[in-house]
Amino acid sequence: MKKYFIIAAVALVASAACTKNVTEAPESPIAFQVANYVPQTKAGEVKFDESKTFSTYAWFHPTSGAAQAFMANETIKWQEANKQWSSDRVYFWPKTGYVNFFSYAGTPVPAMTDGTATYTNKTIAITDDAMLASAAYRYSNSNANVYGLQYGTANTDVTGVPTLFHHLLSQVSVIVKFDASGITDTKNKWDLTVNSLALNYDNKGSLTVTFTDPGSTGQAWPYTTAGYNWTPSGTYANLPATVTASVGAVQTTVAPNVSAGLTFFDAISVLPQALTASATIDLNYTLKHYYDNAEQIYETVDLPGIKLTDFTTESIAAWNMNYKYTYTITIKPNKTVTFDPAVEPWQEKSAGYTYPND
């Protein structure tokens, strides 16, 4: 019996000597690195507002087999605790294959697939800000910091899935001002009151954004040049100027000054579209004229149907995605009253008298 236990002990030691411990690398959680791009500023990326959230769809592509849904409309937000953008639920990078990410922010909300984002018959409210990110293709824990391009510029210091947002809508501002330049008599003064202002345009349409897998470049955005891309529905909305608090405000301009201008539509969101003759501004205003602080006359002027295509300085034939447009309406004094004096010529008649007249 004693010998038996000795043999058993030796066997146990031998078994322990042949054991190897294998420890896999821990899985890495997925985080995002976001920016919001405004090309017309030419200033590069704008930091995404940390008080807001965006949503992400992701598909896992294994080394073999069909793609699998990985994230389904997952809310991504700024996590103050660890200083990163991620979802409340922790997602880990797969050990094989890669993941495609498609993110959107704001309203309206698109339908998403692995490669497309679709907005169907969406009515655009003036407060909407629909944004769609460049698709992040073929990302994995091993290559995200290798070939991942951050916002179109090579950058190996990527702290998360590069998520570059683009505005899908346009913005429009309308300014009204009074111009008294050229009037030399400073005793003249005008008060301008805008009674109503309406912007007429198409506010409903559809858009399908189709991405193409760029391979190792990582980022994909299909619209590299300006375009409106949306398909309008063909019905026009009539937005009253009461969407702002400026209606009824008075501008006072003393000759030869030019007033700073009143903004009546302040960067409202609109559907990108080609501008037709139906895209107009309706303006009604009252103008009072004073001379040496005494009111001379006042008149109310109605200007319906000012065509947006008639505005000059820069020809704007369309509202393109991710662009902001400002329309300025300048009211000037009419021509000065001048006179063209003349004197009616004497009308002549002749009479004769003969003496003696017999």
C-alpha positions, 0 to 999 in steps of 0.5 A: 500500500505504501508503494502505491502511494509513492508511485501516485505521487510521482505520477502527479508531479510528472503530470504537473511538469507537462502542463502549459498555461495559455492566456489569450489577449483580452478583448478590446472594447469598441470606441468611436472618434467623431467629428462634424465637417462643414466644408464651406468654412474651409476650417476642417473638422468641428468637434461633435457636441459631447452633449448629443448622441448619435446612432450606429449600425454595424455588420461583422464580416467573418473570414468566411460565411455571410455578414452578421448584424453586430450593432443595431441602431446602437446609441453612442454617447460621450462617456465622461468616466473614461473620456471616450465615445461608446455605447452603454453596452460594451461591444468587443472587437471580434478576433477574426474578420472585420466590421463595417460601421454606418452612423447617423445623427439628428433627424429625420432618421434613415433606414440602414443596411450594410452599405446604404442609408435611405430617407424616404418621403421625409418632411424636413422641419426647419429645426432638423439636422440630418447627418450621416457619417462616412462609412467606416469599412473593414475595421478590426482591433488589429488594423483600426490604428494601422490603415484607418484614415481619420477624416480623410487624412492619414493619422495613426493616432486614432482612439476609436472608429473614425466617424466623420459626419456630413450634413445632409440638409441645407441651411438658409438665412434671410436678412432685410436691411435698409441702405441710405448710402448716397443720400448726403442730407443727414436730416433724412431718416427712415424707419423700416418695419417688416410686417411679414416674410415667407419662404416658399420651397419644397420641404419633402423628399427622398435620398438614398446614400449608397456606399462603396467599400473602399478597401484598405483606405477605410473611409467612404463618402460618395459625395465629393462634389457639391450637389443637392442629391435629394429628390423633392416631392414637388409640393412647396411649403410656405413657412411664415416668418413668425418662426423667428421673433424678428418680425415687426422689429424696426430698423432706423437708418440715418442718411447716409448709413446702411443698417446692419440688417435684420435676420428673419430666418436664422439658419433654418434647415431646408431640403436640398433642391434645384431652385425653380421659379416657385422658390420665392420670398414674399415680403411685406414692409412699412417704411416711414420717412422723417426729415429733421425728426418730423415724419413726412410720409409712411407707406406699406409695400407688398413684394410677393414672389421674389424669385430666389434665382433673381438674387445677384452677387453669387448665382445660386441655382440649387441648395446643396447638401452641407451648405449654408445660404444667406439671402439679403434683401436691401430696401433703398429710398426711391429716386429723389423727387426732381422737377423739370420746369418749363413755361407754357408759351404764350398763345398768340392771336392777331387782330387788325384795325384800319383807320379810316375804315371807310 
